[in-house]
Amino acid sequence: MNSENWIDIRSDTVTRPCKQMRKVMAEAEVGDAVYGDDPSVNQLQELGAEISGQEASLYVCSGVQSNLIALLTHCARGDEYIVGQDAHTYKYEGGGAAVLGSIQPQPIEISSDGSLDLNKVASVIKENDFHFARSKLLSIENTTSGKVLPQSYLNDAVIFCKKHQLKLHMDGARVANAAVAQNETISNLVSNFDSVSICLSKGLGAPVGSLLCASRDFIKEAKHWQKMLGGGMRQAGIIAAAGIYALKNNINRLSIDHENALILSNALKEIESLQDISVNTNIIKFSLPEDKVESLNNFLIEKKIKASVSSNMRIVTHLDVSSKNIEYIIDAFKIFFRT
Ligand SMILES: Cc1ncc(COP(=O)(O)O)c(C=O)c1O
């Protein structure tokens, strides 16, 4: 079945490049990016530095690789990073930092607002003692499950890390959503961080790629790790052009995805069987009776709606889900639950 005919609400990673994006990709100037000769990659990296308020950025193939390169650059063998128990950089990246960098993760519970309680962070920082791994880095995620970390928390985290001599990394896979939700620029959220990873291939709609943004010296070192991981790309301008298009055209429109998520979540709240409904930026979460999981899944497939149906369900809005699609999804849920 042609995926164009489906409404896919599993994740914002499913977005497909639009016609104009494909056009700039087809026409992109390219060169060998490993030699530093690809004008489109260079332009994207300059843009990454500009929007993050950092000195430099490195175009890499994925969010996982970007976070991994950041961890390998910040931490040496026997160092540790403090991270959320359910954070992507801990739970969903194959243990890369431990496997490839001999870096110990120190996970802690994420608070209900998505932040890591800085008192808890302080309590797990290891003393300088030969028994312990060396605490080097705090890694936070923004947004986390769609939740926006407030600017005051980000400022506190920067001050906290300076005081405790920790470096501070942001997995900003969806930091553009956080910025748009607060009517802020991305750079105001991240320019004081030691490094930030920004995904181009989620709500921003590029087919592939992330930007690791940091100081010039950090990016020079990060390039070494990128190469070691086999992440050096040659005529990557073809895909970098999509990233440039995404940054220039698809940031402000994220507000539409947030609005659509709100409309959908308000409608779902009218369905009694759905409980604990929350909406944060473009992510809706709710619980569903276990005995409805299979039948709802089958029903949504019949309706050509791709969803990750489970008793703790998540729906994600993005640029391939229009307002009309939202109405269609609401109708489908209402028909299934007969409200
Ligand atoms: C918060 C977060 N960080 C990092 C990533 C990794 O991105 P990628 O799948 O492009 O490697 C994801 C992917 O969904 C994510 O949700």
The ligand as an SDF file (V2000), in Angstrom:
LIG
                    3D

 16 16  0  0  0  0  0  0  0  0999 V2000
   14.8410   12.7820   22.1220 C   0  0  0  0  0  0  0  0  0  0  0  0
   15.5320   12.0710   20.9890 C   0  0  0  0  0  0  0  0  0  0  0  0
   16.8650   12.1590   20.8890 N   0  0  0  0  0  0  0  0  0  0  0  0
   17.5380   11.5460   19.9110 C   0  0  0  0  0  0  0  0  0  0  0  0
   16.8730   10.7950   18.9440 C   0  0  0  0  0  0  0  0  0  0  0  0
   17.6860   10.0740   17.9040 C   0  0  0  0  0  0  0  0  0  0  0  0
   17.4450   10.4840   16.6140 O   0  0  0  0  0  0  0  0  0  0  0  0
   17.7150    9.4890   15.3800 P   0  0  0  0  0  0  0  0  0  0  0  0
   16.6690    8.4660   15.4280 O   0  0  0  0  0  0  0  0  0  0  0  0
   17.6430   10.3920   14.1920 O   0  0  0  0  0  0  0  0  0  0  0  0
   19.0660    8.9370   15.5090 O   0  0  0  0  0  0  0  0  0  0  0  0
   15.4840   10.6640   19.0200 C   0  0  0  0  0  0  0  0  0  0  0  0
   14.7610    9.8540   18.0230 C   0  0  0  0  0  0  0  0  0  0  0  0
   13.5750    9.7300   17.9930 O   0  0  0  0  0  0  0  0  0  0  0  0
   14.7910   11.3230   20.0710 C   0  0  0  0  0  0  0  0  0  0  0  0
   13.4710   11.2160   20.2000 O   0  0  0  0  0  0  0  0  0  0  0  0
  1  2  1  0
  2  3  1  0
  2 15  2  0
  3  4  2  0
  4  5  1  0
  5  6  1  0
  5 12  2  0
  6  7  1  0
  7  8  1  0
  8  9  2  0
  8 10  1  0
  8 11  1  0
 12 13  1  0
 12 15  1  0
 13 14  2  0
 15 16  1  0
M  END
$$$$
